[in-house]
Amino acid sequence: MTGPLAMFPLGQVLLPGMPIALRVFEPRFLAMLAEVSAEGEAEFGVVLIDRGHEVGGDDTRFDHATVARLAQVEPGDGAVGIVAVGGRRVRVERWLADDPYPMAEVETLVDLEWDESLRDQLDQTVATVLDAREALRPGGDPVPLDADPITIAWRLAAAAPVGPLDRLAALRAPTVESLLATIRDTTAQVLLLHEAFDG
């Protein structure tokens, strides 16, 4: 499925099923919110900035994004606070003119499918992420694991103490197996660096 989608370039990656809270104040994105809010689904893409800044435009962006659906809107003085939830993954086929806000032709990626043979890998990924979180941020908030395996995998990708490029690698994963491997590998690398410098 390909079609035009309003895009919100950010310095962070939104993952499927995860919430994101934003304070929107730039006129271009206020216009975007007004237009998508008038539509039935109230959706826009969240895409990671490759080079540039969140404010002001003139940035370059990566080619994978997550479609966010508005869940809450709170108008304020000169700004709007929103909460959105990540949904389907998309790949940017072509960027359109930023007029008045960024838009792109996107293709929806196939949903990941769970295979019970990956249960041990999921358990290993849970252990890796929880161990790393405790080592780097002792006593932090727990990661909810009372969900289906795909949701748990995305929660682990969001909870892992890694940077946006590592989360982008997770977002790009073509299979659950590669998603779990990406989470484990990037988390383990962060933990090794932590132990090398702090151990």
C-alpha positions as CSV (number, residue, x, y, z in Angstrom):
1,M,0.0,0.0,0.0
2,T,1.5,3.3,-1.1
3,G,0.2,6.8,-0.5
4,P,1.1,10.3,0.8
5,L,1.6,10.7,4.5
6,A,2.2,13.8,6.6
7,M,5.6,13.4,8.3
8,F,7.1,14.6,11.6
9,P,10.9,14.5,11.6
10,L,12.3,14.0,15.1
11,G,15.5,13.2,16.9
12,Q,14.0,10.0,18.2
13,V,12.5,6.8,16.8
14,L,8.9,5.8,17.5
15,L,8.3,2.1,17.6
16,P,5.1,0.2,17.0
17,G,2.8,0.1,20.0
18,M,4.8,2.7,21.9
19,P,3.5,6.1,23.0
20,I,5.2,9.4,22.3
21,A,4.4,12.8,23.9
22,L,5.3,16.0,22.0
23,R,4.9,19.7,22.5
24,V,4.1,21.1,19.1
25,F,4.7,24.9,18.5
26,E,6.1,25.3,15.0
27,P,3.4,26.8,12.6
28,R,4.0,24.1,10.0
29,F,3.4,21.3,12.4
30,L,0.4,23.0,14.0
31,A,-1.0,23.2,10.5
32,M,-0.3,19.5,10.1
33,L,-2.0,18.6,13.3
34,A,-5.1,20.6,12.3
35,E,-5.3,18.8,9.0
36,V,-4.7,15.3,10.3
37,S,-7.1,15.9,13.2
38,A,-9.9,16.7,10.7
39,E,-9.4,13.3,9.1
40,G,-10.9,10.2,10.4
41,E,-7.7,8.3,11.4
42,A,-5.7,11.3,12.6
43,E,-2.3,9.8,11.6
44,F,1.1,11.1,10.7
45,G,4.6,9.5,10.3
46,V,7.4,9.9,12.8
47,V,10.8,9.7,11.1
48,L,14.3,10.0,12.5
49,I,16.4,13.0,11.4
50,D,19.7,12.0,9.8
51,R,21.2,15.5,9.7
52,G,19.8,18.7,10.9
53,H,17.6,19.8,13.7
54,E,14.0,19.2,14.8
55,V,13.2,23.0,14.7
56,G,13.3,25.1,11.6
57,G,13.4,22.4,8.8
58,D,16.3,22.1,6.4
59,D,17.0,18.5,7.6
60,T,17.6,15.2,6.0
61,R,15.8,12.1,7.1
62,F,16.1,8.4,7.2
63,D,13.9,6.2,5.0
64,H,11.9,4.2,7.6
65,A,9.2,5.6,9.8
66,T,6.3,4.6,12.1
67,V,2.8,5.8,11.6
68,A,1.5,7.6,14.8
69,R,-2.1,7.9,15.6
70,L,-3.2,10.8,17.8
71,A,-4.5,9.7,21.1
72,Q,-4.6,13.0,23.1
73,V,-4.5,16.7,22.2
74,E,-4.2,19.4,24.8
75,P,-4.2,23.0,23.4
76,G,-2.0,25.5,25.2
77,D,-0.6,29.0,25.0
78,G,1.1,29.1,21.6
79,A,1.7,25.3,21.6
80,V,-0.2,22.0,21.6
81,G,0.6,19.0,23.7
82,I,-0.1,15.7,22.0
83,V,0.2,12.0,22.8
84,A,0.3,9.6,19.9
85,V,0.8,5.8,19.7
86,G,3.0,4.1,17.1
87,G,1.3,1.8,14.6
88,R,2.4,0.3,11.4
89,R,5.9,0.6,9.9
90,V,6.4,2.3,6.6
91,R,9.3,2.9,4.2
92,V,9.6,6.3,2.4
93,E,9.5,5.8,-1.3
94,R,9.7,9.5,-2.2
95,W,9.8,12.8,-0.3
96,L,7.4,15.4,-1.4
97,A,7.7,19.2,-1.0
98,D,7.6,20.5,2.6
99,D,4.6,22.7,1.8
100,P,3.6,23.7,4.3
101,Y,4.9,20.6,6.3
102,P,6.9,17.5,5.3
103,M,5.1,14.8,3.4
104,A,6.2,11.6,1.7
105,E,4.9,8.8,-0.5
106,V,5.2,5.7,1.7
107,E,4.8,2.0,1.5
108,T,3.5,0.0,4.4
109,L,5.8,-2.8,5.6
110,V,4.4,-6.2,6.3
111,D,3.6,-6.9,9.9
112,L,6.0,-9.2,11.8
113,E,4.7,-12.7,12.4
114,W,5.5,-14.7,15.5
115,D,7.0,-18.2,15.4
116,E,6.9,-20.2,18.6
117,S,10.3,-21.6,17.7
118,L,11.7,-18.2,18.6
119,R,10.5,-18.4,22.3
120,D,14.1,-19.1,23.6
121,Q,15.4,-16.1,21.6
122,L,12.7,-13.9,23.1
123,D,13.5,-15.1,26.6
124,Q,17.2,-14.4,26.0
125,T,16.3,-10.9,24.7
126,V,14.2,-10.2,27.8
127,A,17.1,-11.2,30.0
128,T,19.6,-9.1,28.1
129,V,17.5,-6.0,28.2
130,L,16.6,-6.4,31.8
131,D,20.2,-7.1,32.9
132,A,21.4,-4.0,31.0
133,R,18.8,-1.7,32.4
134,E,19.6,-2.8,35.9
135,A,23.3,-2.3,35.3
136,L,22.9,1.1,33.8
137,R,19.9,2.4,35.6
138,P,19.3,0.4,38.8
139,G,15.8,0.4,40.1
140,G,14.2,1.8,37.0
141,D,10.7,1.3,35.9
142,P,9.8,-2.4,35.0
143,V,9.2,-3.4,31.4
144,P,5.6,-4.7,31.0
145,L,5.9,-8.3,29.8
146,D,2.2,-9.3,30.0
147,A,1.5,-9.2,26.3
148,D,1.8,-11.2,23.1
149,P,5.3,-11.9,21.9
150,I,5.4,-9.3,19.1
151,T,4.3,-6.6,21.5
152,I,6.9,-7.7,24.1
153,A,9.6,-7.5,21.4
154,W,8.7,-3.9,20.5
155,R,8.6,-3.0,24.2
156,L,12.1,-4.5,24.6
157,A,13.3,-2.4,21.7
158,A,11.9,0.7,23.3
159,A,13.2,-0.1,26.8
160,A,16.7,-1.1,25.8
161,P,19.3,1.4,26.8
162,V,20.4,2.2,23.3
163,G,20.5,5.2,21.0
164,P,18.2,6.2,18.1
165,L,20.2,4.6,15.4
166,D,20.0,1.2,17.2
167,R,16.2,1.7,17.5
168,L,16.1,2.5,13.8
169,A,17.9,-0.8,13.1
170,A,15.2,-2.5,15.1
171,L,12.4,-0.7,13.2
172,R,13.9,-1.9,9.9
173,A,14.0,-5.5,11.0
174,P,12.3,-7.7,8.3
175,T,11.6,-10.6,10.7
176,V,11.0,-11.2,14.4
177,E,14.2,-13.2,14.6
178,S,16.2,-10.3,13.2
179,L,14.4,-7.9,15.5
180,L,15.3,-9.9,18.6
181,A,18.9,-10.3,17.4
182,T,19.2,-6.6,16.8
183,I,17.9,-5.8,20.3
184,R,20.2,-8.3,21.9
185,D,23.3,-7.3,19.9
186,T,22.9,-3.5,20.4
187,T,22.1,-3.8,24.1
188,A,25.0,-6.1,24.7
189,Q,27.4,-3.6,23.0
190,V,26.2,-0.8,25.2
191,L,26.6,-3.0,28.3
192,L,30.2,-3.9,27.2
193,L,31.1,-0.3,26.8
194,H,29.6,0.6,30.1
195,E,31.6,-2.2,31.8
196,A,34.8,-1.2,30.0
197,F,34.6,2.4,31.1
198,D,33.0,2.0,34.5
199,G,34.2,-1.4,35.5
